Amino acid sequence: MTYKEWAEEYFESAVTIKGKIKELKNSLLTAPTEQLKDINFRISSLYHMYLDCMHIAEDLTKRKGVAF
């Protein structure tokens, strides 16, 4: 596996996570009040995962010319 392929996997994971965040944000509109805190916590956790994936993908893309 090259750095480029590895970066693409992280980017794909980020896109998947972003889609899940969007679903959860949409569910906030219809969720009962007692579930809002839990949903917001999940959104926050997923957002941190999304950012991690994007940063790692970015770093790996910068290294794509280097073989390992």
C-alpha positions in Angstrom: 0.0 0.0 0.0 1.3 3.5 -0.9 0.8 6.7 1.1 -1.5 7.8 -1.6 -3.8 4.8 -1.2 -3.6 5.1 2.5 -4.6 8.8 2.3 -7.6 7.9 0.1 -8.8 5.3 2.7 -8.7 8.0 5.4 -10.5 10.5 3.1 -13.2 7.9 2.3 -13.6 7.3 6.1 -13.9 11.1 6.6 -16.7 11.3 4.0 -18.5 8.4 5.6 -18.3 10.0 9.0 -19.5 13.4 7.6 -22.5 11.6 6.2 -23.3 10.1 9.6 -23.0 13.6 11.1 -25.4 15.0 8.6 -27.9 12.2 9.5 -27.6 13.0 13.2 -28.0 16.7 12.7 -31.2 16.0 10.7 -32.5 13.7 13.5 -32.1 16.7 16.0 -35.2 18.2 14.3 -37.5 15.4 15.3 -35.7 13.9 18.4 -37.3 14.0 21.8 -35.8 16.6 24.1 -34.3 14.0 26.4 -32.2 12.6 23.5 -30.8 15.9 22.3 -27.8 15.9 24.6 -26.9 12.4 23.6 -27.2 13.1 19.9 -25.1 16.3 20.3 -22.4 14.3 22.1 -22.4 11.8 19.3 -22.1 14.6 16.7 -19.2 16.1 18.6 -17.4 12.8 18.9 -17.9 12.0 15.2 -16.7 15.5 14.2 -13.5 15.0 16.1 -13.0 11.7 14.3 -13.8 13.4 11.0 -11.1 16.1 11.7 -8.6 13.4 12.6 -9.2 11.5 9.4 -8.9 14.6 7.3 -5.6 15.7 9.0 -4.1 12.2 8.6 -5.2 12.0 4.9 -3.7 15.5 4.4 -0.4 14.4 6.0 -0.3 11.2 4.0 -1.0 13.0 0.8 2.1 15.2 1.5 4.2 12.0 1.8 2.8 10.3 -1.3 6.1 10.6 -3.1 7.9 8.6 -0.3 7.7 4.8 -0.4 7.6 2.7 2.7 
